[in-house]
Amino acid sequence: MSQHKEVKLVTTHQLLAMKRRGEKISMLTAYDFSMATILDGAGIDVLLVGDSASNVMAGHETTLPITLDQMIYHASSVVRAVKRAFVVVDMPFGSYQGNSSEALRSAIRIMKESGGHGIKVEGGAEIKDSITRILTAGIPVMGHLGLTPQSIYKFGTYTVRAKEEAEAQKLIEDAILLEELGCFAVVLEKIPSALAKQVAEKLTIPVIGIGAGPDVDGQVLVVHDMLGITKEFKPRFLRRYADLGDIMHSAVQRYIEDVKSRDFPNTDEAY
C-alpha cells in the first residue's frame, strides 16, 4: 500500500517563522507552467511572477510595457503548476501608482483571476495609500525598494541605489513604513550590503535581496539568468547555476542535422 506524503503549502506565516529561526528564504521568478512545475518540485519557497516577463519572455527593453492582463495570464500558468511554493505576482506599471482605487481593483483582479497568493509593488511612502487600500481587502503585499525597474526613466540608470546618505535614510524609513502598513515582506534590489543588513535587522518581516548582499533573510534571482538561458545580463550579483542556453543551442543544432540527414525519425521512431 503506497503512502501519500502531504505537501505543505508555504504561507506568509511560515515565511515570518523562517526569518525568526534564521532559515534563509529561497525565491525565483517563474512565468509559465512547465518552468514553475520544475521549480516547485525542487522545493523553492517563493515563486515571483515578475514583471521581468516583459524582458525575458516578450523581449522588451524595460518592464514598463507589460499589462495587467498579461501578468494575470503568466500568473495563472504558474499557479496551476504549484503544489508548495508561495506565489507572488508583480503589479505592473500603471496599475497601482497614484490611484488607490485603481490599485485595489488591479490587485483583486490578480487574486481572483490568477489564483496568486499575494502581490508585489515597487515604492515606499509615495504609494502608501495604494498599499493600505489593497491590504484592506486581505491581500498579502510584498514591498520592493532600492532599484525599482518601473521607475527606470526617473533614475536613468540601473546602477546601485542608496549609496548616498540621504537616499539610504529614505530607504530605511520606507522599509519601516512598509512593515508598519502591513506588508509581509520586502525585496531590496541592488543596494549596498551594509545598508541591506541594517534594514534586515530593523524589520521583523522577511527581507529578500537581489544584489543586496548575504545578510538579508533570503535571495531572489530571475530564473532565466540563473539558469544561463539569457546571456547578455551579467551583473556582479548574478551566479549562473547552469548554461542551459548553450545546451539548448547544441540540442537544436543536432536536431536540425538529424532532420536534414534523414536520421530522424528512424524506423524505431515511426509507427
Summary of the structure (lengths in Angstrom):
residues: 271
radius of gyration: 20.1
end to end distance: 36.9
largest distance: 70.7
contacts: 873
relative contact order: 0.11
helix: 44%
strand: 13%
